[in-house]
């Protein structure tokens, strides 16, 4: 007995992926996966808020040697992947200097981790919308 292949949804995947990136969990919510949507939203929000409370710094793109470019541009992409949380924080003027210290470093890593979790949610939304995953 073979299992039937998952079928694609009727929602166009391009705007769905854009909404999923902008608002964490919104893509799953539109696909009627409410529990997963709530889990994604809460995980990304909690990580992002913890990063802010620990006074983590946002990455700004810097160029130089290969290592510097990878770290700072990759971190910037990770921050952008948080979607609306990042843009709201920047709009309200959140800006912490990159200072030495364990607490600030953990906060910076949590801000990037929130974006990477949202990126995983976006990929999951895409795979469900295109029928590659049930």
N, C-alpha and C positions, 0 to 999 in steps of 0.2 A: 504494500500500500504506500503510495506516495502522498505527501502532503501538498495541498494546493499552494501555488505561488502567491505571495502577497500581491494585492492589486494596488495600483496607484490611486491617489485621491483625486477628486474633481477640482481641488483648489490648485491654482497655478503655483508652481514651486518657487519661482523667482521672488514674487512679493512676499510669499510665506517665509522664505529664508531671511529676507530683509527685516520683516517684523520680528522674527525669532532672534535676530541679532540685536535689534534696537531694544526690545523688551524681553529680558530673559524669561523663558517659559511660555511666551505668547504663541509661539509656533505649535507647541504641543497642545495648548489650550484650543487653538483653532482646529487642530486635528482630533479634538475630543478625547485627548489623553490628559484628563484633568489632574489626576494624582501626580503624574510625571511632571506636568506643568508647574504645580505647586512646589514639588521637590526642587526642580531646577531653579525656580525663582528664589526660594528661600536659601538654597545653598549659595547662589551667586550673591544675593543681597547680604547674607551674613558675612561671607568672606570679604566682600567689599567694605562693609561697615567696620569690621574688625581692623582692616587695613587702614581705614581713615582714623579710627580711634587710637591706633598705635602710631599715628602720625607718619605713615609711609609716604614716600615721595613718588610722584608720577615721573615716568621716564620721558625724556625729550630726545629726539633723534640726534645723535652725534656721529660724526664720521672721523675717521683717522685710520688706525691700523685695523686689520680684520676683526680682531677680538673686540675692540671698542665698538665697531660698527654692529657686530652681531648682538652684543649685550644691550646696547642702548636702543637700536632700532627694533630688536626683538621685544624688548620690554615695552616700548612705545606701542607696538602692534598688540601686545598683550593687554595694555591699558585700554586701547581703543576697542578691543573685543568685548569689553564690559558693556558696551552700548550706551544706553541712556544714563546709566549710573555715572559713567565717566564724564559725559557732557554736562550733566547737572552739576557735578562737583566742580568742574572747571568754570561753569557759568556763575556759580556762587563764589568763585574766587579761591577755592582750596588750592594752596600751593605751599608745599613744605620743602625746605631746602634738603638736599641730600647730605645728611650729617652722619658721622660715625656713631655707631651704637647698635646693640642687639635689638632693642625694641623697634627702632625706626627701620632696621633692615627687615625684620619680620613683617612689619606693616607694608613695606614696599613689595615683598614677595606675595603677601596675601592679596594685594591689589592686582597683581599680574595673574595670580591663581584664579581670581574671580573671572577675569577675562577668558582664561583658558577653559574654565568650566563652561562658560557661556558658549565658547567656540564648539565644545563637544556637544552641547545641546543643539546648536545650529546644525551640525553635521547629522545628528540623530533625527532632527526634524526633516532635513532633506531626504534622508534614506527612507523615512516613513512615507513622505509625500510622493516619492517617485516609485514606491512599491518594492524597494530593495530590502525592506525590513518590515516586519509586522508590528 
